[in-house]
């Protein structure tokens, strides 16, 4: 009933204006405004606005406290995904599992609900490319995105996940995350990362440039690479992967699928307009390149 009331309220107020935004620092690079605005246009929500605000961890409590009834929700990027947790009334099991929230929905009664759409977004992006289930997988990197990748892999990987890291401390963290998320994790040193490329599914979560040196080690007939970067694109690893016959999923795929889920939660409209949001994201990236 609560979801239906929110949908009815969103329909009534669509013509009068609802607000949403992406917060983070830095934020100027974000494609979220292009994606969400395209969704509103496709859904006929002419009174809706979606903006971006440069908000630090120190700024976040005051910003959240200022949200009034015109606000439908927030998208959060770094460094706010964990900082927002104590400011929320309720956190979904998915977000609690990785201690990170990228989506906040303000309900009709003013409660703030936190969720993480990165995890189901990653699963949806894989499913779109025909990856429903794998027997094993490899993860490159051990940051916050790697933990989200482990949560997604726990849903689709029936066997072991090998995580390639640079330090013993990171290795221990990834094993702990694996236990917590229900993904059997083995860790290996980054110096052996070329061995990851033979896995049926490789998820690259490292910053730009970190995995470039692996491009020359991609085997013929490689499996599937999910590289979470989208700018610049393709990365050297993704380009080499495609050249050798492997399937490549990029960070834009993840960004779009998680944003579709955000739009559904904030507007109460389902399914979200995937095609329109993809076109908007691709056009925004092409404009930057030009």
HELIX and SHEET records of a PDB file:
HELIX    1   1 UNK A    2  UNK A   13  1                                  12    
HELIX    2   2 UNK A   32  UNK A   43  1                                  12    
HELIX    3   3 UNK A   57  UNK A   65  1                                   9    
HELIX    4   4 UNK A   85  UNK A   87  5                                   3    
HELIX    5   5 UNK A   93  UNK A   98  1                                   6    
HELIX    6   6 UNK A  117  UNK A  128  1                                  12    
HELIX    7   7 UNK A  144  UNK A  156  1                                  13    
HELIX    8   8 UNK A  168  UNK A  181  1                                  14    
HELIX    9   9 UNK A  190  UNK A  198  5                                   9    
HELIX   10  10 UNK A  212  UNK A  217  5                                   6    
HELIX   11  11 UNK A  236  UNK A  243  1                                   8    
HELIX   12  12 UNK A  251  UNK A  267  1                                  17    
HELIX   13  13 UNK A  274  UNK A  289  1                                  16    
SHEET    1   A 6 UNK A  48  UNK A  54  0                                        
SHEET    2   A 6 UNK A  18  UNK A  24  1                                        
SHEET    3   A 6 UNK A  71  UNK A  76  1                                        
SHEET    4   A 6 UNK A 103  UNK A 106 -1                                        
SHEET    5   A 6 UNK A 112  UNK A 115 -1                                        
SHEET    6   A 6 UNK A  90  UNK A  91  1                                        
SHEET    1   B 6 UNK A 185  UNK A 189  0                                        
SHEET    2   B 6 UNK A 161  UNK A 165  1                                        
SHEET    3   B 6 UNK A 137  UNK A 140  1                                        
SHEET    4   B 6 UNK A 201  UNK A 204  1                                        
SHEET    5   B 6 UNK A 224  UNK A 227  1                                        
SHEET    6   B 6 UNK A 247  UNK A 250  1                                        
END                                                                             
